[in-house]
Amino acid sequence: LKVELGHFRGFKIYPGHGGRYAWTDGKVFQFLDAKYELAFLSERNPRQINWTVLYRSKHRKGRSEEKTLPCTQIPDG
């Protein structure tokens, strides 16, 4: 069972799902849906589309950040 990553969005594509697009120079790209394929073919930047993994990692979405309180010193005595 070989799971591959989609070229545009970066999600996992399981065997039997999605489709492939090949250029004449031999490069093959995998897409889960026609939505991702059309965005790739229209040369959209995945870092500017908010449903891609690259956008979410660039804009720090979905991370659980713990806010730290400033350290206070305890006076001796």
C-alpha beads as a LAMMPS data file, in Angstrom:
LAMMPS data file: protein, C-alpha beads

77 atoms
76 bonds

1 atom types
1 bond types

-500.0 500.0 xlo xhi
-500.0 500.0 ylo yhi
-500.0 500.0 zlo zhi

Masses

1 110.0

Atoms # bond

1 1 1 0.000 0.000 0.000
2 1 1 1.873 3.024 -1.284
3 1 1 0.471 6.386 -0.252
4 1 1 1.687 9.340 -2.302
5 1 1 1.410 13.070 -1.788
6 1 1 -0.631 15.238 -4.098
7 1 1 1.439 17.721 -6.041
8 1 1 -0.605 20.881 -5.503
9 1 1 -2.305 20.572 -2.142
10 1 1 0.078 18.190 -0.397
11 1 1 -2.504 15.753 0.977
12 1 1 -2.127 11.980 0.918
13 1 1 -3.506 10.142 -2.105
14 1 1 -4.336 6.496 -1.547
15 1 1 -4.175 3.886 -4.322
16 1 1 -7.207 3.962 -6.596
17 1 1 -7.963 7.629 -5.947
18 1 1 -7.147 10.762 -7.886
19 1 1 -5.540 11.074 -11.256
20 1 1 -2.240 11.823 -12.921
21 1 1 -1.147 14.496 -15.324
22 1 1 1.994 14.047 -17.412
23 1 1 3.976 16.636 -19.328
24 1 1 5.739 15.832 -22.567
25 1 1 9.132 15.987 -20.851
26 1 1 8.173 13.034 -18.642
27 1 1 7.254 14.769 -15.384
28 1 1 4.189 13.220 -13.751
29 1 1 1.970 15.054 -11.265
30 1 1 -0.699 13.479 -9.074
31 1 1 -3.912 15.229 -8.121
32 1 1 -6.734 14.120 -5.867
33 1 1 -9.452 16.088 -7.657
34 1 1 -10.046 18.209 -10.747
35 1 1 -10.084 21.293 -8.510
36 1 1 -6.387 20.846 -7.698
37 1 1 -5.468 19.968 -11.262
38 1 1 -7.137 23.088 -12.676
39 1 1 -5.449 25.288 -10.082
40 1 1 -2.084 23.773 -11.016
41 1 1 -2.664 24.143 -14.746
42 1 1 -3.694 27.786 -14.335
43 1 1 -0.332 28.326 -12.569
44 1 1 -1.797 29.475 -9.273
45 1 1 0.578 29.736 -6.361
46 1 1 -0.340 27.215 -3.628
47 1 1 1.119 29.552 -0.988
48 1 1 -1.647 32.064 -1.738
49 1 1 -4.623 29.673 -1.710
50 1 1 -5.973 29.139 1.781
51 1 1 -6.965 25.465 1.401
52 1 1 -3.453 24.191 0.658
53 1 1 -0.943 22.771 3.117
54 1 1 1.695 25.293 2.040
55 1 1 -0.600 28.233 2.846
56 1 1 -1.509 26.830 6.236
57 1 1 2.105 26.210 7.202
58 1 1 3.169 29.650 5.939
59 1 1 0.454 31.451 7.901
60 1 1 0.806 29.182 10.985
61 1 1 -2.744 27.849 10.860
62 1 1 -3.772 24.807 12.851
63 1 1 -0.907 24.892 15.308
64 1 1 -1.598 24.668 18.990
65 1 1 0.626 27.326 20.464
66 1 1 0.860 27.657 24.186
67 1 1 1.183 31.199 25.381
68 1 1 3.943 31.586 27.909
69 1 1 3.674 34.044 30.731
70 1 1 6.613 36.335 31.383
71 1 1 8.959 35.086 34.065
72 1 1 8.723 36.882 37.368
73 1 1 11.525 36.782 39.852
74 1 1 10.821 35.726 43.405
75 1 1 12.527 38.081 45.854
76 1 1 14.978 36.455 48.249
77 1 1 14.272 36.808 51.873

Bonds

1 1 1 2
2 1 2 3
3 1 3 4
4 1 4 5
5 1 5 6
6 1 6 7
7 1 7 8
8 1 8 9
9 1 9 10
10 1 10 11
11 1 11 12
12 1 12 13
13 1 13 14
14 1 14 15
15 1 15 16
16 1 16 17
17 1 17 18
18 1 18 19
19 1 19 20
20 1 20 21
21 1 21 22
22 1 22 23
23 1 23 24
24 1 24 25
25 1 25 26
26 1 26 27
27 1 27 28
28 1 28 29
29 1 29 30
30 1 30 31
31 1 31 32
32 1 32 33
33 1 33 34
34 1 34 35
35 1 35 36
36 1 36 37
37 1 37 38
38 1 38 39
39 1 39 40
40 1 40 41
41 1 41 42
42 1 42 43
43 1 43 44
44 1 44 45
45 1 45 46
46 1 46 47
47 1 47 48
48 1 48 49
49 1 49 50
50 1 50 51
51 1 51 52
52 1 52 53
53 1 53 54
54 1 54 55
55 1 55 56
56 1 56 57
57 1 57 58
58 1 58 59
59 1 59 60
60 1 60 61
61 1 61 62
62 1 62 63
63 1 63 64
64 1 64 65
65 1 65 66
66 1 66 67
67 1 67 68
68 1 68 69
69 1 69 70
70 1 70 71
71 1 71 72
72 1 72 73
73 1 73 74
74 1 74 75
75 1 75 76
76 1 76 77
